[in-house]
Amino acid sequence: MNKFLHWYSSDKLPKKTFGRMLTVVCVGEKHEVDDVESEYSLKISLQPLKLNIDQDSLMFLYTFFNEISTTASRNPPPTFSAAPSQHATPTRTVRIATPSLQRQQSADLLKFDDDNDDEKLVSNMADLLQQQHVDDSEELLADSKQTSRPIFFKSLQFAPSVLIKIDYRGKRIENNSLVSIVAGLTQLSCSQITLKSLHYRHGLLGFEKLVLYMLNEWMVDVKRNQLTDFLSGVGPMNSLIQLVKGFIDLFWLPLEQYRKDGRILKGLRRGTHSFATCTALSALELTNKMLQAIQLVAEAAHDIVSTGPSIQSKNKLVSKRSGRPIDARDGVTKACALLRQGLANRCTEFCNEVIKEHEQKGVPGVIGEVARQIPPTVIAPVVLAAEASGTVLTGIRNQLVPVRKKEDEDKWKVDSKNKLSFQE
């Protein structure tokens, strides 16, 4: 992944040139009694977000926060206590009101007669140190109580509502746990949730209650009103929804335009354009996903009947060098280069294995090696054809919808040769 979290922008939500992604304004109100800021008005604004998550990133975050919570529960933070020491001599506490009074008391404690000068001096110095220790302890205890008081938020304003787009790619099932199975099988594409605006004026005591209130409001709203928007990105559901939307717009937009101003021809143009765009894009996405499934099955079959490294690791280097296509023409060019390079690598590997067996076993070794290389040699072109076809379809999609190319650039990393490295 290239960008895990970034500012989401589109034609409907253009990015502001000098905008701020997050703005927090906290205004405190002082009371005349203690002259301490005890009430705050909090205002928060956030721009639309896009999350690009893969299984490795998700499992890392899950393990990281799990370890932090475990460590925090085992090692609670130390509590401060300003109580006097057990070995201190009990004394009467004397409050020092002003610096002049403190100097006067210190001078009185340091007065001594000529009879027992040394003994009185030591005794008075000990009393003075003990008195200062008690006063400092009380002041420190009062300061700790003041700082430990929870913050009172008089009002909370979170506006406007925030759109969050989520893309997730599961890769594998690591173990038999439920978390690993769900993380490995789930695929999300263009799922979205909206954090609704919040206006609360009844007061919240403490930062913890503030966060819990916001999370609870958003979770309730997502469960009640946004489950369809979130589940629409599971698997191929987004492509199917776009396909249905294209058919609906073909008939609904002309009718809507006719009711509005009677210009039915304009409505037909709008409906036809929406139908062509949505159906073409959804058809490309569905076909691309089908080709990816064929490629995955062919790669698994190739690894079963062949020895050595996986064909996926071999083709990944060729894919990285070719990169993502810009348009349909570039997609065809990269697909031809991918086929040519893949077939050349397969022929070279086949010849090297045959020559190696001929040097070790002669003609019987050559016949046996040729028989062993027939299944992977037949399956390898299927893998290359599926991957090349997917490259062509990706180029056509990027030409029809240039925004998707920008999304791919934000999503996938770039290698040293400035070519996109992707895993699809």
RASUL-V757861 format. One record per residue. N is the residue number from 1. RES is the residue in one letter. NEAR is the number of other C-alpha atoms within 12 Angstrom. Layout:
BEGIN
N & RES & NEAR
N & RES & NEAR
END
This chain:
BEGIN
1 & M & 29
2 & N & 23
3 & K & 23
4 & F & 26
5 & L & 22
6 & H & 24
7 & W & 29
8 & Y & 33
9 & S & 24
10 & S & 20
11 & D & 11
12 & K & 10
13 & L & 15
14 & P & 13
15 & K & 18
16 & K & 14
17 & T & 9
18 & F & 6
19 & G & 14
20 & R & 15
21 & M & 21
22 & L & 19
23 & T & 17
24 & V & 17
25 & V & 17
26 & C & 21
27 & V & 19
28 & G & 20
29 & E & 20
30 & K & 14
31 & H & 12
32 & E & 9
33 & V & 8
34 & D & 10
35 & D & 11
36 & V & 16
37 & E & 23
38 & S & 25
39 & E & 25
40 & Y & 29
41 & S & 29
42 & L & 30
43 & K & 26
44 & I & 26
45 & S & 25
46 & L & 28
47 & Q & 30
48 & P & 34
49 & L & 29
50 & K & 30
51 & L & 32
52 & N & 36
53 & I & 34
54 & D & 33
55 & Q & 30
56 & D & 23
57 & S & 23
58 & L & 27
59 & M & 24
60 & F & 15
61 & L & 16
62 & Y & 17
63 & T & 15
64 & F & 14
65 & F & 14
66 & N & 14
67 & E & 14
68 & I & 15
69 & S & 14
70 & T & 13
71 & T & 13
72 & A & 13
73 & S & 11
74 & R & 10
75 & N & 11
76 & P & 11
77 & P & 9
78 & P & 7
79 & T & 11
80 & F & 15
81 & S & 15
82 & A & 20
83 & A & 18
84 & P & 22
85 & S & 13
86 & Q & 8
87 & H & 8
88 & A & 15
89 & T & 16
90 & P & 13
91 & T & 17
92 & R & 13
93 & T & 19
94 & V & 20
95 & R & 19
96 & I & 21
97 & A & 12
98 & T & 10
99 & P & 11
100 & S & 11
101 & L & 14
102 & Q & 19
103 & R & 15
104 & Q & 16
105 & Q & 23
106 & S & 24
107 & A & 16
108 & D & 17
109 & L & 23
110 & L & 23
111 & K & 21
112 & F & 18
113 & D & 12
114 & D & 10
115 & D & 9
116 & N & 12
117 & D & 14
118 & D & 15
119 & E & 16
120 & K & 19
121 & L & 22
122 & V & 17
123 & S & 18
124 & N & 22
125 & M & 22
126 & A & 20
127 & D & 26
128 & L & 29
129 & L & 20
130 & Q & 26
131 & Q & 28
132 & Q & 24
133 & H & 24
134 & V & 27
135 & D & 25
136 & D & 21
137 & S & 22
138 & E & 22
139 & E & 18
140 & L & 19
141 & L & 20
142 & A & 18
143 & D & 16
144 & S & 17
145 & K & 16
146 & Q & 16
147 & T & 15
148 & S & 13
149 & R & 17
150 & P & 20
151 & I & 27
152 & F & 27
153 & F & 31
154 & K & 27
155 & S & 27
156 & L & 33
157 & Q & 29
158 & F & 31
159 & A & 24
160 & P & 20
161 & S & 22
162 & V & 27
163 & L & 31
164 & I & 30
165 & K & 33
166 & I & 32
167 & D & 38
168 & Y & 34
169 & R & 32
170 & G & 30
171 & K & 24
172 & R & 20
173 & I & 19
174 & E & 18
175 & N & 12
176 & N & 12
177 & S & 11
178 & L & 13
179 & V & 20
180 & S & 21
181 & I & 19
182 & V & 23
183 & A & 29
184 & G & 25
185 & L & 21
186 & T & 27
187 & Q & 32
188 & L & 32
189 & S & 32
190 & C & 33
191 & S & 31
192 & Q & 30
193 & I & 32
194 & T & 31
195 & L & 31
196 & K & 28
197 & S & 22
198 & L & 26
199 & H & 22
200 & Y & 21
201 & R & 17
202 & H & 15
203 & G & 23
204 & L & 25
205 & L & 22
206 & G & 20
207 & F & 20
208 & E & 15
209 & K & 18
210 & L & 29
211 & V & 17
212 & L & 15
213 & Y & 24
214 & M & 25
215 & L & 17
216 & N & 17
217 & E & 22
218 & W & 24
219 & M & 19
220 & V & 17
221 & D & 20
222 & V & 23
223 & K & 18
224 & R & 14
225 & N & 17
226 & Q & 22
227 & L & 19
228 & T & 18
229 & D & 26
230 & F & 29
231 & L & 26
232 & S & 26
233 & G & 28
234 & V & 27
235 & G & 26
236 & P & 27
237 & M & 25
238 & N & 32
239 & S & 31
240 & L & 26
241 & I & 27
242 & Q & 29
243 & L & 27
244 & V & 24
245 & K & 26
246 & G & 28
247 & F & 24
248 & I & 23
249 & D & 28
250 & L & 27
251 & F & 24
252 & W & 23
253 & L & 29
254 & P & 27
255 & L & 23
256 & E & 22
257 & Q & 22
258 & Y & 18
259 & R & 13
260 & K & 13
261 & D & 13
262 & G & 15
263 & R & 17
264 & I & 20
265 & L & 17
266 & K & 19
267 & G & 26
268 & L & 24
269 & R & 21
270 & R & 26
271 & G & 28
272 & T & 25
273 & H & 21
274 & S & 28
275 & F & 29
276 & A & 26
277 & T & 27
278 & C & 30
279 & T & 31
280 & A & 29
281 & L & 34
282 & S & 31
283 & A & 28
284 & L & 33
285 & E & 34
286 & L & 27
287 & T & 27
288 & N & 29
289 & K & 29
290 & M & 22
291 & L & 28
292 & Q & 28
293 & A & 20
294 & I & 23
295 & Q & 30
296 & L & 27
297 & V & 21
298 & A & 30
299 & E & 33
300 & A & 21
301 & A & 24
302 & H & 30
303 & D & 24
304 & I & 18
305 & V & 23
306 & S & 26
307 & T & 18
308 & G & 16
309 & P & 15
310 & S & 21
311 & I & 35
312 & Q & 27
313 & S & 15
314 & K & 25
315 & N & 34
316 & K & 24
317 & L & 22
318 & V & 32
319 & S & 32
320 & K & 27
321 & R & 25
322 & S & 35
323 & G & 36
324 & R & 45
325 & P & 40
326 & I & 32
327 & D & 24
328 & A & 25
329 & R & 20
330 & D & 25
331 & G & 29
332 & V & 26
333 & T & 23
334 & K & 33
335 & A & 33
336 & C & 24
337 & A & 26
338 & L & 37
339 & L & 30
340 & R & 21
341 & Q & 25
342 & G & 33
343 & L & 26
344 & A & 20
345 & N & 23
346 & R & 27
347 & C & 21
348 & T & 15
349 & E & 26
350 & F & 28
351 & C & 19
352 & N & 18
353 & E & 26
354 & V & 27
355 & I & 21
356 & K & 19
357 & E & 22
358 & H & 19
359 & E & 15
360 & Q & 14
361 & K & 15
362 & G & 15
363 & V & 16
364 & P & 15
365 & G & 19
366 & V & 23
367 & I & 18
368 & G & 19
369 & E & 30
370 & V & 24
371 & A & 19
372 & R & 22
373 & Q & 28
374 & I & 21
375 & P & 22
376 & P & 31
377 & T & 33
378 & V & 24
379 & I & 29
380 & A & 39
381 & P & 31
382 & V & 30
383 & V & 37
384 & L & 41
385 & A & 29
386 & A & 32
387 & E & 43
388 & A & 38
389 & S & 34
390 & G & 37
391 & T & 42
392 & V & 35
393 & L & 38
394 & T & 41
395 & G & 34
396 & I & 30
397 & R & 37
398 & N & 29
399 & Q & 25
400 & L & 23
401 & V & 25
402 & P & 22
403 & V & 19
404 & R & 27
405 & K & 24
406 & K & 21
407 & E & 30
408 & D & 32
409 & E & 27
410 & D & 28
411 & K & 32
412 & W & 29
413 & K & 24
414 & V & 22
415 & D & 20
416 & S & 11
417 & K & 12
418 & N & 15
419 & K & 22
420 & L & 32
421 & S & 28
422 & F & 29
423 & Q & 26
424 & E & 32
END
